[in-house]
Amino acid sequence: MARSFGKVILLGEHAVVYGVPAIAAGIERGASAVARRAAHPSVRFAGAKLPSAIAPELGEALVALLDRLGAPPFEVELTLEVPAGAGLGASAALGVASARAVLDALGAPQDAARVLEAAAAWERVFHGNPSGIDAAAAVRGGCFVFTRARGVEPLRLGAPVPLVLAVAGPPARTSEMVASVAALRARRPELVERALSEIGELVAAARERLEAGDLVALGRLIDENHTWLATLEVSTPAIEHACATARAAGALGAKLTGSGGGGSVLAVAPEPEPVVAALVGQGFEAFTAVVRPEAEARP
């Protein structure tokens, strides 16, 4: 069985669209896949119906992936461990797991570059022109700095980062949220430029704190990043409620993760159980995850 990581963005979403670095990470919850030769390409989910957020395009995505790998038809059986359509890299995790499963079935080497190329073909079906950040997290795990210009730069963690993740409502499409920030920038350029600059400084500071293993300072920086994302009008009442609930239950910091407009919240929580309990008590789906150094990361 082939596996992949899910994804969180610790800091920098939206600003990354304008060239500011973002810090992303793979989480151990992701996807798994088994591939079998078949007469025609097909996808099925083990023990569950297809997630509605991604089901309509899965067949097309598999065809694109197989074409990129130069592979014959396969049936791919998938298991997804993160909520679909919640900003946690579900589609990229499924694509990476599928590529690895097909290569396994072919007896071909698990070349990371080849897996990334196949996953990118899969992702284009869902997202048109994806940044590559989700697929990079799905392949490598660990923590890294990402820019569209330079791609992935590994980040050395001083300590694992314990997280609680919560789903705070169905998300808007990433393209819609990116467009909304662009529209705000056109109306209020000084506000948005200041937000981008401040987020860039927070990302740089967070990189240092992650390398030092300073979770308390990281939590403060994550809170500040969320404040600027709210200024960019990508938060929602449900996201704000989830963040406040996590902080009140002992989280060191909390913010939306992904494009916003709904989707997921992450909280830095060295003692995750009370944070999960508080979020579940408020009606949120919540679970734990740990960002580990790349050498220790296992999907």
N, C-alpha and C positions, 0 to 999 in steps of 0.2 A: 504494500500500500504506500502510495506517495503522499507527502504532506507539504503544507505551506503555512506561512504565518499570516495572521491578521495584521492590521495597521492602526496606529494612532499618530496624530500629529501633536507633539507636546507643545510646541510654540511655532507661530509664524504663518498659519494658514491665512489666505487672502493676500497678505503682504508678499508671499512667494510669487504671486502672479506678476508683481511689479519688480521682480529681481532681488527682493530681500530673501536671505536664507531662511529656511524653515528647519526645525528639528523634528525628525520623524523616527518611529521605532516599530519593529515587529513585535507582536505579542504571540504567546504560544497557542492561543486559540486562533485557528485559521480554517483550513479545509483539508480534506483528504480525498483521494481518488484512486480508483482501480480501472484500468483500461483492458478491454478484450477486443480482439479482432471481430469485425462484423461485416455484413454485406453493405450496410449503409451507416453513416455517422449518426449517432444518437446519444442523448444524455438522459440519465435518470438519477433520482435521488434515493439514497438508501433510507428506508423507513419513514419517508416524509414526502409530501407533495412538493412540487417546485416552488421556491419562494416567488411570490407574485411580483416582487420588485425587479426581478431579473429573468423570470421564466420565458417571456416571449422571444428573447433574443439568444437564448442559450444554444440552440441548434446552429444558428448562423455563426456564433462565436466559435463553436467547436470546428466547424468547417474551415474557418479562417486559421485557426490554430494548427489543424492538421496540414493545411496547405503550406503554412510557413515551415513546418517541420519536414515537409515532403513525405508525409506518412500516408499509408492506405487508410480506409475507413476503420473506425473504432467505435465501440460503445463504451462510454465513460460513465461509471457509477460514482456519484459525488456525495460527500457528507460535508455540510457546512456547520461551523461551530460558533460563528458570530452572526448577529442579526443582519439580514440582507437590507441594503439600502439605508444603512444607519451611519455611514461615514467611517466604517471600520475596515474598509478594504475587502469586502466580501467578494466582489467580482474578480479582483486581481488574485485573491487567494485561490479561488476556484480555477482560474486560468493557469496559475503556476502549478497547482497540484495536478491538473489535467496534463500539462506538458510533461511533467516529471513521470506521470503514470504511463503515458504513451511511449516515452523514451525507455522506461523500464521494460515495457512489453516488447519493444523492438530490440532489446538488448544493447541499446546505444548508450554511450557515455552521458552522464549527467552534467553537461557543460552549462555553466551558469549563464553565459552570454546567449547560448541557443535557447535556453528556457525563457530568458527575458524577452528575446525577439518573438517567440511564440506567444508569450503572455501579452506582449504589446499588441499583437494582431488580434487576440481575443478581446482586449480592453477597448480597442478602437471601435468595435461593434457597439459597445455600451456607451462610450464616452467621447467618440469622435476624435479628439486630439488630447489624450491624457498626458499629464505631466510626466508620468513614469514613477512618481513617488510611491504609489500603492504597490506596483509590481516589484520595485526595489525592496520594499519592506517585506513583501510576501516571499521573496527569494532568500534574503539574507538574514532577517531577524536583526537583533542587536539594535543599536541606536546610531543615527547618522545625521549629518547636515546635508541638506539638499537645496540646490538651485537649478533652475532649468538650464542655465548656461553651462554649469560645471558638473551637473549630475550629483553623484553620491560622494561624500567624504566621510569615512568612518569616524565615529566619536567614541573615545575611550571612556567607559563609565567607571567612576570610582566605587560605585556600589549599585546593586540592583535597585530598580525604581518600582515600588509596589503601588499599584493603581486599583481603583474601583471605577468601572465603566457603567454608565446608565444610559438607557434609551429614553430621550426626552421628546418623544413625538415623532411622527413621520417627517423626514427631511424634505426640503425643497430640492429641486435639481441643482447640482453644482453650477451648471451654466447660468441658471437664473440668479443664484446668489452672487456669482462673479459679475454678472451684468448689473446687479443692483448696486454693488460697490462702485463699479465704473460710472453709473449714473450719479451716485452721490459725489464722486470725485469731480464730475462735470459741474455739478451745482455748487459744491463747497470744496474747491481744490485745496485751500489752505488747511482745512480740517483733516482731509484725507492724507495729505502729504505729511502732516505732523504725526498722524496715527502710524503711517508706514515707517517713519523715522524712529518713533518710539518703540515700535514692535521690533525693528532691527536691533536696537540697543538691548532690548530684553532678550532676544535670541542670543546675542553675543555673551551677555551676562549668564544666561542659563547654561550655555556651553561650558563655561568655567565651573559653574556649580555642579553640573553633572559629572564633570571630570574629577571634581573634588569629593563627590559623594555627599554633598550638602543638601539633603532633602528639604530642610526647613526653608532655606533661602530659595530653593527651586519652587516650593509651593507659593511663596510670595510673588515670584516672577510670573508664575502661571496665573495667579489672580490678576496681576496687572495686565497681562496679555488679554485676559478675558474682558477687562474693562475697556480696552481699546477696540476689541471686536464688537462689543456692545455699541461703542461709539460709531462703528461702521455699519450699524443697524442690521447685523446678521444674527443677533440673539433673539430669543422669544421668551414670553412669560414662563413657559414650561422649562426652558433651559435655565433661566434665572432661578426658578424654584428648586430645580435639581442641584444647582451649584450651592445655593444657600443651605439646602438640607445637608449636603455632604460636609460643608464647612462646619455647620453646627454640631455634626456628629463626630468631629475630630479630624477631618481631612486638613492637610496642611495648605491646600490650594485646590481650586477647581475651575474648570473652563469648558467651553464647548470644544469639540474636536472635529475637524472637518469643515465643510462649507457653511454650516449653520442653517438657520431657517427651520430648525428641528434637528433630528438626528441624535447624536450622542454627546455625552458629557464625560470628561475624565476628572478624577480626583486623585491627588497624591495622598496615600493613606497607609502609613506604616502599620496601623492596626485596622485592617479593612472590615472586620466583622461588624462593628457597630455602624459603619458607614453604609455597608450593604443593607443592614437591617433597617436603617432609617429611610433609605431610598425606597426599598420595597414597601415599607409601611406607608409611604406617600404615593404608592401606586406605580412606581417606576420599575421596569425590568433592570436588574443590576447584577453584576458579577465581578469577580476579581481577575486581575492580570498582572504579570510582572514583566518589566522590561529588563532583560539581562544583557551583560556584555556579549558581543557577537560570538566569541569563542565558546560561551556557555549556552547559547540560545538553541533550543530544540523545539521544532514545531510539533 
